[in-house]
Amino acid sequence: MNTTRMVRHPHSSKYTMNMSEFVRGSTMRVSSGRQQGGRRAVANIVCRDFPKPDFESTKPFQEMQEASQWLKDAPRPERPLNVVIAGAGLAGLSTAKYLVDAGHKPIVLESRDVLGGKVAAWKDEDGDWYETGLHIFFGAYPNMMNMFKEMNIEERLQWKEHSMIFAMPDSPGEFSRFDFPDIPAPLNGVIAILRNNQMLSWPEKIQFAIGLLPAIVFGQSYVEAQDHLTVTEWMKQQGVPSRVNDEVFIAMAKALNFIDPDELSMICVLIALNRFLQERHGSKMAFLDGAPPERLCQPIVDYITARGGEVHMKKGLKNIALNEDGSVKQFDLLNGESIQGDLYVSAMPVDIMKKLMPDTWYQKPFFSKLDKLKGVPVINIHIWFDTKLTTVDHLLFSRSPLLSVYADMSTTCKEYYDEEKSMLELVFAPAEKWIGRSDEDIIEATMKELERLFPTEIAADQSKAKIRKYKVIKTPLSVYKTVPGCEECRPSQKTPISNFYLSGDYTKQRYLASMEGAIYSGKLCATQIAKDWNTTSLPTPLFSSKELETASS
C-alpha cells in the first residue's frame, strides 16, 4: 500500500510529480498529513501539469480541423447575413464564432450578465469564483481541442496524469486507480483495466469485455441501436455481472448525466467508452486554469467582435414573433426591445426553447418531439476549508450515494490554488430529491459523505477540518436527461422554419449532452447556414455529411 503526498512549488505556475509514489493499478491510501501530538504537517503533495497530448495527429482532431477550415474557405455570401442568436453559452458562442468565419455577422443575445450558460461562474464577495459545474476537458473532445487551438489558448488547459481514480467505499480514505500507459488504443485501456484488481475480478473483467465487443466491432451504428435500453437492462442482456454496475457504472452514469444506471440510456455510456477505448488520449483529462467565462468564453467573444460580430449581455428573449408564413419576424426581448435579423438561432437550453416556442410550431412533429427532452437537475457545491486536505491532483469518482465526482480545486487549478487551505468542488447527483432542500441540508449530507472520503481529516460535526464558507449552486434543468428513446427526439440544427436554426448539446450530434456536444452543435449549425445561404452550389463537407444529411431530411 503506497501513501501519496503532494505539494505545489510556491510562486510557480508549474507542478512537479513524484512519479515513484504512484503504483499502477494499486490501491492508494491518502495520508492525513498530521504530525504526532495533533499538529498539522504541511501536505507534501507533489504535482505538475502533464504535457499536452499529441491531438493534432489523430483522425478525430483532423476531421474537426477540416470542419473549421471548410467554414473559413467557404465562398463568401453576396452580403453578410445578420444572424440573431439567443444564448451565449458554449453552443451560442461556437455558432457565432464559426458564422464569422463563414462571412456572416452574428448578434448574440444573453439573458444574464455572465457568459457560458452551463459553464457560467461568478465571484463572491471575497473575490473567489464559484461555478455551475465541475468541468473536465477530455482528450476525446476534438472540437473543443480545435477551439482552444483556434483561440490560441491551449496553454490554459492543465492536463493531468492519464488515470481514472475511484474512491473505495469499503475502505475509507483509499482510492483505486486505472493508469493508462502511453501506448496506442485500445491496448492502453485494456492494460489499465487488467492492472486494476481492486474493483473487478478476472472473470468479471472477461465478461465485461465480451459484453463490450459488439460496440467495439460495429461502432456507432451498434451504439445508437442501444438507445432503447437502460444501462442495467443492457448489462443483463449482455451477461455482464451486476457487480460491474456497482463498481463502475453507477459512478460513470452519475458523472456522464447525473442519474443512475437504471435510468440512463446505454447509448450514453457506450459513446464515452467507445471514445475512451478507440482514442489513445480519449480518457485523458484536463482542468481549465481558471473560471470558464474568463478563460474560455471571453476569448471566443473577443474573436467574434474583432470580426464584426456582436455579443450583448442582459438581453433576455421574451417572445419569438412570427410572420404570416410562420417564419421568424423578430426576437422580442424582456426589456421591451425587438431585434430583427436575416436569420435566427436558438442556442438556449431545450427546456427554455420549449417554453418560448410559438404555438403554431408546436403542431409540427419536428418541434413536438422535443417534449421528451427534459433537463436533469444537478447541484454543484464549493466548500472552503480552514486547512489543507491531503488529496490528489486529479478528478476523483466518489462512488458515494449522494456525490458524483469531486476535486480539490486548490490543488488542481492554478487560479484557485492555495497551499494552506483546500477548496473542494463536488457534484451532488442524482439531485432530483434534493434540489428543493435547503443549502444547510445539502451541506450537512455532503459533510457526512466527506467524512467517509477523508476519515482522518473531516468529521461531519466539523470537529476536524472546519468550513470557512460554502456555495450551493442549484441548476433545476441542466443537460437533457439521456433516458432510453431520446435519440430519435433530438432535432437537427436545420428546422422546418426557413429562417430559424437550432444549436445546443441536445441537438443531433455524436457527442450527446456535453461541452463537446455544445461546441460541435454550434459548428454544425454554422455549417448548415453556410450551406443554405452562402451559395447554392456548395458541396456537402465530408466531415459532417451524416449530420447534415440528417438535418436536410
Buried (B, 14 or more C-beta within 10 A) or exposed (E): EEEBBBBBEEEEEEBBBBEEBBBBBBBBBBBBBBEEEEEEBEBBBBBBBBEBBEBEEBEBBBBBBBBBBBBEEBEEBEEBBBBBBBBBBBBBBBBBBBBBBBBBBBBBBBBBEBBBBBBBBBEEEEEBBBBBBBBBBBBBBBBBBBBBBBBEBBEBBBBBBBBBBBBBBEBBBBBBBBBBEEEEBBEBBBBBBBBBEBBBEEEBBEBBBEBBEBBBEEEBEBBBBBBBBBBBBBBEEBEBBEBBBBBBBBBBBBBBBBBBBEBBBBBBBBBBBBBBBBBBBBBBBBBBBBBBBBBBBBBBBEBBBEBEBBBEBEBBBBEBEBEEEBEBBBBBBEEEEEBEBBBBBBBBBBBBBBEBBBEEBEEBEBBBBBEBBBBBBBBBBBBBBEBBBBBBBBBBBBBBEBBBBBBBBBBBBBBBBBBEBBBBBBBBBBBBEBBEBEBEEBBEBBBBBBBBBBBBBBBBEEEBBEEBBBBBBBBBBBBBBBBBEBBEBBBBBBBEBEBBBBBBBBBBBBBBBBBBBBBBBBBBBBBBBBBBBBEEEBEEBEBBEEBBEBBEE
